[in-house]
Amino acid sequence: MTQVERAATEEPLTASQTRALDALESEAIHIFREVAGEFDRPVVLFSGGKDSTLLLHLAIKSFWPAPVPFPLLHVDTGHNFDEVIDFRDRMVQRYGLRLVVARVQDWIDDGRLAERPDGTRNPLQTVPLLDTINDNRYDAVFGGGRRDEERARAKERIFSLRNAFGQWEPKRQRPELWNLYNGRHKAGEHVRVFPLSNWTELDVWRYIERERIELPSIYFAHRRSVYLRDGMLLTSGPWGGPLETETVRERTVRYRTVGDGSCTGAVESDAADVATVIAEVAASRLTERGATRADDRLSEAAMEDRKREGYF
């Protein structure tokens, strides 16, 4: 019996696991309401991925039956999967949300950014993100980052102070004891807020199953033409296609994370529903970013560098 098959035979959530999910949900809702009370112009980063969709679900739950009191912001690389963009627009329409889209292509067209030689646009998101935050005077920016994803994220506070240039400065971060969060900031500064900090990938999927949260179809097994590059299964799209030396094959795959199509890989999988995805994640020893995001492999400190520049 394989690891996934063994995991698939596990009993439903125990009472302690249910309480753990309840505690994570309660913490996230408390954070949303705390930000609504402390800040004037919050915004939620929303890509249509599983973590940002969970973030949206918790935001809706925090203020229901009132509408979510702040807009969504998507930094659109132009290299997104069609299924994810369709899902994003459907969620915005379903819940009557306000969506602000910062298109990387606009910054390239007017010369504020230049295409990278490797074709990936994930690192190009920083300037559009910071410009949009400054132009709209957002003082709190919700993100779906989790501490289990990557070493740089493991050091992050829930309320992460950013200076007037949007940069993260370790010495200026505040202690967070007894769920007390300090949102004070100077003019021009803002705070990044991470309500999912203490969640794991397995927590996310278990909660998605419990709450019956809809996700883009690419998170589940489907047939797709892919090619192997640097140990990752990539697919062709507006970001380019395979090299002459790379062979395209149709395989049954799914995506563990959603990002720029040029650097986000699929994994071979038969997990066609949430229950089988949970079994697969429980058996995995790699985080979703470690397994499928080439942009995190650019250097040993790729995510740390991006955080200091103002993205993350």
N, C-alpha and C positions, 0 to 999 in steps of 0.2 A: 504493500500500500504506500502511495506517495505521500509527501508532506501535505499537499493540498487535499488529497482524499481523506487523510486523517483529520485535518482541520474541518473538513466539510461535515464530519460526523459529530462535531461538538454540539453540546446541548445549547438551547436558547440562552439568552443573557441571564446570568445569575442575579440575585438580589443586589449583591455588591457592585456588579457591573452596571446595573440599572441606576443605582445610587450615584455611581461615578459619573455617568452621563448627565444625570440630573444636576450634579454639582457643577459640571463644566458649563451646562446650559445656563444655570443661575448666575455663574460668574460672568459669562458673556453678556447676558441681559443687563446685569448690574453695570458693566462697563459702558454699554450703549447709553443707558439712562444717565450715567455720570457725565459722559461727554455732552449729551444734550443739555444738561444743566450748567456745565462749566464753560462751554464754548459758544461762539456766535455763528460760525460758518463751517460746520463739519461737512465732510464728503466721504463717500464709501468707494474705494477702488473696486471695480467690478469688471472681470474679464470673461465671465461665463464659465470659468473652471469650477471644479467641485468645491474648493475652499471659499472662493468668493460667493458661490451660490449658497453655501452654508451660512456665510456671513450675512447675506441678504435675508435668508430665512430667519435668522436670529434677530435681525433689525426689525423685520415685519412683526415678529412675535413680541418684541420689546415694547412696541407702541400700539399694537392692535387694540381696538378697532380704528384708531386714528392712523392716517397715512404715515409712512416713513418721513420724518421731518427734514431730511437732507437729500441731496441728489447723489447719483452714481457717476463715477468718472472712469472711463475706459481709455487707456493709452493704447491706441490701435496701431500696431506695427505695419498693417497692410499684408502681413504674412500669416493671417489667422486661418484656422480651419473653417470651412463654410458652415459646418454643423454647429460650431460654437457661436458664430455671429448670428445665425438664425435663432439659436436658443436665447442669446442675449436680448435680441429685439423682442422675442416672444415674452420673456419675463418682464421687460419694461412695460409692454402693452398690457399684460395681464394684471399687473399691480398698480398701474397708473403712475409709474415712477418718472422722475426727471433724469435724463441721461445726457452727460457732457462727454463728447468724444474728442480726444486730442490725437489727431492723425499724424504719425511720424512722416508720412509722405508730404504733408504740408510744410514741414520744417526742411525737408530735403529740397522741395521745389523752390523755396525762397532763399536757399543757401545757408540756412542756420545749421544744417547738418549735412554730412556727406556719407554716401553709402560706404560700408566697410568692404575691404577686398574679399573677405570670406562670405559675404552676402547675408550674414545674420543681422537682424535688426534689434534683437533683445537689448544689447548694450546701448542702443540709440534711444531708448525710452526715457532716459534720465532727463534730458533737456526739455522735451515736451511736457513731462510730468511737472518739473519745477516751474516752468513758464506758466502752465495752467493753474498751478496752486497760487502763484503770485498774482496772476491776472484776475483771478476770482477771489483773492484774499481768503482762501480757505485756512482756517486756523487749527483744524484737527482733521487728519486723513486716516480713515480706517483701512487697514490692510489685512489680508488673510494669512499672513506669515505664521508659521508654527515653529517652536524651538527644536522639534525633532527632525526638521528637514535638512539642516545644514549647520556646520560649525559656527558660522558667523551669526546665524539666526538664534543659536542657543544662548548667545550673550545678550540678547535684546530684552529690554524692559517692555512692559505692556504699554506704558506711556513713554514714548521715545522722543525726547526733545531734539529738534533740528534747528540749526542756526539760520541766520538770514540768507545763507546760500543753500539751504536745504541739506546741509551735511550733518552727519552723525559724529558727535564728539564724546568719546567714552567717559572722560572726566566730568562731564556736565550731566550725566544721567543720575536720576534720583532713586533712593531706596524706595521700595514698595512693600511696606509692612502692613499686615492686617487689612489687606484690600483697600488701602488708602492711596489715592492717586493724585499727584501734584501736576496740575495742568498749567501752572503759571508760565508765561513766556513773554518775551519782549516784542515790541512791534517789529514785524517782518519775520519773526520766527514762527514755527508751527510745531505741532506735536503729531507724530505718527502713532496710531493706536492699534494694538493687536489683540483683539478679544479671543483669538484662537491660540494664543501662545502656549497654553498648557495641554492642548489636544495633541493626540498622535494620529497618524494616518488611519490606524485601526479604529480609534474613537470616532473619527469623521465618518467612516463607512458604517459603523454600527448605528450612529445617530441618523445618518441618511436613511438607513433601513427602517429604523423606528419611526421616523417622522414622514416616511414616504416622500422624500424630496426628489423632484425630477432633476435629471442631469442630461447634458448633451449625450447623444448616442455613441460618440466615439470612446466613451469610458467603458463600453461593453464590447464583447467580442464581435467582430465583423470581418468580412473579406476585404483586403486592401492590397494594392500593388505597392511593394516596398523594395528597397535596396539596402544593402549592408554597408555602413561607413563608420569606421572607428568603433566597431562593436555595437552600433546602434542601427535600428531599422527605421530609415527615413522614407518619406513619400514625396513625390514630385508635386510642385505647385507653383504659384507665382514667384516664389523665392528661387526657382531653378529646379533642375532635375538631376538625375544620376550622371556621373562621368562615364566616358566610354568604357572604362575598365570595370564599372559597377553593373552587376546583373540585376534586373528587375524581376521579381517573382511575386505571385499572388499568395498571400498567407492569411491565416486567421489571427488577427491581432486586436489589441485594445490599447488605449492610452491611459497611463497612470496619472499624468499631469498634462496641462494644456499651456502652450506657450507659442513662441514664434516657430512656424513650421519648419524653418531651416535648421533648427537645433533641438527640436523636440522629437524624441524617438518613440516608437511603439514597442510593445512587448508581445511576443507570441502568447496567446491565451485563448482558452475556450470558455472563460468566465462571461456568461451572457446575461447575468442578472446580479443584483446586489449581493445575494447570499453567497454565490460562488466567488464574487470579487472579494468578499470578506475572508473566505477560506484561503484565497490566494495571497492576500495581504498578510494574513496571520502566519503563513508559511514562509514569507519572504524575509530575507536578512538585509535587504537594501531599501533605503528610502526611495520615494518616487523620483526625487530630483537626482539622487545618486545614480539611479538606474537609467534615466531617460532624458537628462538635460545636458546637452553638449556645452552650453554656455557656461556651466559651472566647472567645466574641465579646462577652460582657457588658461588657468593658472591655479596654483595651490590656494591663492587668496582671491579668487575671482569674485565671489559674493561679498567678501570684506571690502574689496576695492569699490564695488558698485555702491555699497552702503555708504562709504565715506564720501563718494561723489554726489550722493543725494537720492539714489533710486530706492531700492528695498523698502 
